[in-house]
């Protein structure tokens, strides 16, 4: 089991300097990764930071931890622009990037701007375009949703053959998609801060699938054991930090206490 933190960069935590502080504290306390939410939460009245800009600041203040999103609604972006953004970020952080990818759980973040929330076929094709561009080859793609007419991306990500793609979502199609890429991200806690996903339920969901990584987002007390989740197949534990868990000072204390026991 490996350990990271997942930060909802909304509300008071939308201030980018706070992410930098939390990322520095996480690296110093032995956590291995920091993921952040990717939401246009201002649509529903909550301040929200741009994840890649905020992560770029965190990258300059750290040297070891992996950095990424949990998860980016890929269809909110043009795939060529997202490919360039993540490639640039991977170079900036010297190969520490993770792209969490999903459909987007909040329909209003699409409809508020006149866009329907797309289905899985759009996500699948967008990921194909993104990874083709990351290959460094000249890309010619003529699909149902996207066209690329003889383009070669440069500079490329540091990580080869690509930046790891972890797919979010709980539907069977999302799990099958995750098995085709590099991992699956699953939220295990509820809005009250309690674990809602049991180890048995996790094991049942991933049974029969060949997943490179299973990243479980949850809540734990310092020193508590999460071994049942490791036994069920989780390879990463991400401690979920958000405003409902307390003020900034309390979140820093939880980070400093270190990861739970595997």
C-alpha positions in Angstrom: 0.0 0.0 0.0 1.1 3.5 -0.8 -0.2 6.7 0.7 -1.3 10.1 -0.5 -3.7 12.9 0.2 -6.7 14.1 -1.8 -7.6 17.7 -1.4 -10.9 19.4 -2.2 -9.5 22.7 -3.4 -12.8 24.5 -2.8 -13.9 27.1 -0.4 -11.1 28.3 1.8 -8.9 25.6 0.2 -9.3 27.3 -3.2 -6.5 29.7 -2.1 -3.6 28.2 -4.1 -1.0 29.0 -1.4 -2.9 26.6 1.0 -2.3 23.7 -1.5 1.4 24.6 -1.6 1.5 24.4 2.2 -0.4 21.1 2.4 1.8 19.6 -0.3 5.0 20.6 1.5 3.7 19.2 4.8 2.7 16.0 3.0 6.1 15.5 1.5 7.8 16.2 4.8 5.6 13.7 6.7 6.2 10.8 4.3 3.1 10.8 2.1 3.8 9.9 -1.5 1.3 11.8 -3.6 -1.1 14.8 -3.6 -4.2 14.7 -5.7 -6.7 17.6 -6.0 -10.3 18.0 -7.0 -11.1 19.3 -10.5 -14.4 21.2 -10.3 -15.9 24.4 -11.6 -17.5 24.8 -8.1 -18.1 28.5 -8.6 -21.0 27.3 -10.7 -22.7 26.2 -7.5 -21.5 29.1 -5.5 -18.2 27.8 -4.0 -14.8 29.3 -4.7 -12.6 26.8 -6.6 -9.0 26.8 -7.9 -7.8 25.7 -11.3 -6.1 22.4 -10.5 -3.2 22.5 -12.9 -2.2 26.0 -12.0 -2.4 25.2 -8.3 -0.5 22.0 -8.8 2.2 23.8 -10.8 2.9 25.9 -7.7 3.0 22.8 -5.5 5.4 21.2 -8.0 7.9 24.0 -7.5 7.7 23.7 -3.7 8.2 19.9 -3.6 10.6 17.4 -5.2 9.4 13.9 -4.6 5.6 13.5 -4.2 3.4 12.6 -7.2 0.9 15.3 -8.2 -2.4 15.0 -10.1 -6.2 15.2 -10.2 -9.0 13.2 -8.8 -10.5 13.5 -11.3 -10.5 15.8 -14.3 -13.8 15.7 -16.4 -11.9 15.3 -19.6 -14.8 16.4 -21.9 -14.7 19.9 -20.3 -11.5 20.3 -22.2 -10.3 20.1 -25.8 -8.2 17.0 -25.8 -5.3 18.7 -27.6 -5.2 21.5 -25.0 -5.4 19.0 -22.1 -2.6 16.9 -23.6 -0.4 20.0 -23.8 -1.3 21.1 -20.3 -0.4 17.8 -18.7 2.7 17.3 -20.8 3.9 20.7 -19.7 3.1 20.0 -16.1 4.9 16.6 -16.2 8.0 18.4 -17.5 7.7 21.0 -14.8 7.5 18.4 -12.0 10.1 16.1 -13.6 7.8 13.2 -14.3 5.5 13.2 -11.2 2.2 13.8 -12.9 -1.0 11.7 -12.7 -4.0 12.4 -14.8 -7.2 11.3 -13.1 -9.8 11.1 -15.8 -13.6 10.8 -15.7 -16.9 11.9 -17.1 -17.6 14.6 -14.4 -20.0 14.0 -11.6 -21.7 17.4 -11.7 -24.0 17.9 -14.7 -24.4 21.6 -13.9 -20.8 22.3 -14.6 -21.6 21.5 -18.2 -25.2 22.8 -18.6 -24.3 26.2 -17.1 -22.3 26.8 -20.2 -24.6 25.3 -22.7 -23.0 22.0 -23.0 -24.6 18.6 -22.3 -22.7 16.2 -20.1 -21.2 13.7 -22.6 -21.1 10.0 -22.4 -18.3 7.5 -22.2 -17.7 7.3 -25.9 -16.5 11.0 -25.8 -14.2 10.2 -22.9 -12.8 7.1 -24.6 -12.0 9.0 -27.8 -10.5 12.0 -26.0 -8.1 9.7 -24.1 -7.1 8.1 -27.4 -6.3 11.5 -28.8 -4.4 12.6 -25.7 -2.3 9.5 -25.5 -1.6 9.6 -29.3 -0.3 13.1 -29.0 1.8 12.1 -26.0 3.5 9.4 -28.2 5.4 12.0 -30.1 4.2 10.6 -33.4 2.3 12.6 -36.0 -1.3 12.1 -35.2 -4.0 11.7 -37.8 -7.4 11.0 -36.1 -10.8 11.2 -37.7 -13.3 10.1 -35.1 -17.0 10.7 -34.3 -16.2 13.5 -31.9 -12.6 14.7 -32.6 -10.4 15.3 -35.6 -6.6 15.7 -35.6 -5.1 16.4 -39.0 -1.4 15.6 -39.0 -0.2 17.1 -35.7 2.9 16.3 -33.6 3.0 17.5 -29.9 6.1 18.9 -28.4 7.6 19.0 -25.9 6.5 15.6 -24.7 5.8 14.4 -21.1 8.8 13.1 -19.2 7.1 9.9 -18.4 7.0 7.2 -21.1 5.1 5.8 -22.7 2.6 8.3 -21.1 1.6 10.0 -17.9 -0.4 7.5 -15.9 -4.1 7.7 -16.4 -6.3 6.7 -13.4 -10.0 6.5 -14.3 -12.7 7.6 -11.8 -16.3 6.4 -11.6 -18.2 3.5 -10.1 -20.2 2.3 -13.1 -19.2 -1.1 -14.7 -18.1 0.8 -17.8 -15.8 3.0 -15.7 -14.2 -0.1 -14.2 -13.7 -1.6 -17.6 -12.2 1.7 -18.8 -9.8 1.7 -15.8 -8.6 -1.8 -16.6 -7.6 -0.5 -20.1 -5.5 2.3 -18.6 -3.3 2.6 -15.5 -5.6 2.6 -12.5 -9.0 3.2 -10.9 -9.9 6.0 -8.4 -12.8 5.3 -6.0 -14.2 7.4 -3.3 -14.8 5.4 -0.1 -16.2 8.1 2.3 -19.5 9.9 2.6 -20.2 13.6 3.1 -20.2 13.1 6.9 -16.7 11.8 6.8 -17.5 8.2 7.5 -16.2 5.2 5.4 -19.1 4.1 3.3 -17.3 1.6 1.1 -16.5 -1.7 2.9 -13.5 -3.8 2.1 -15.8 -6.6 1.0 -17.6 -4.2 -1.4 -14.3 -3.0 -2.8 -13.1 -6.6 -3.4 -16.4 -7.5 -5.2 -16.2 -4.5 -7.5 -12.7 -5.3 -8.7 -13.0 -9.0 -8.8 -11.9 -10.4 -12.1 -10.4 -7.2 -13.3 -6.7 -6.7 -14.0 -6.1 -3.2 -12.5 -2.6 -1.8 -12.3 -3.5 0.5 -9.4 -6.6 0.9 -7.2 -6.6 4.3 -5.5 -9.0 4.5 -2.6 -10.0 7.9 -1.2 -11.1 7.7 2.4 -10.7 9.0 6.0 -8.6 7.5 8.8 -7.4 8.4 12.2 -3.6 8.7 12.8 -2.2 5.3 13.5 -5.3 3.4 12.5 -5.1 0.3 10.3 -6.4 0.1 6.8 -5.1 -3.4 6.2 -8.6 -4.8 5.3 -8.6 -2.4 2.3 -5.2 -3.5 1.2 -6.2 -7.1 1.5 -9.3 -6.3 -0.7 -7.0 -5.0 -3.5 -6.4 -1.3 -2.8 -2.8 -0.3 -3.8 -3.1 3.4 -2.8 -4.8 5.1 0.2 -5.6 8.8 -0.3 -6.6 10.6 2.9 -9.5 12.9 2.0 -9.0 16.5 3.2 -11.7 19.1 2.8 -13.2 22.0 4.6 -15.7 19.8 6.5 -12.9 18.1 8.3 -11.9 21.3 10.0 -9.9 24.5 9.5 -6.5 24.6 7.8 -4.6 24.0 11.1 -6.5 20.7 11.7 -5.8 19.5 8.2 -2.1 20.2 8.7 -2.1 18.3 12.0 -3.6 15.3 10.2 -1.0 15.4 7.5 1.9 15.7 10.0 0.6 12.7 11.9 1.5 10.6 8.8 -0.2 7.9 6.9 -2.4 5.2 8.5 -1.0 1.7 9.0 -1.3 -0.8 6.2 
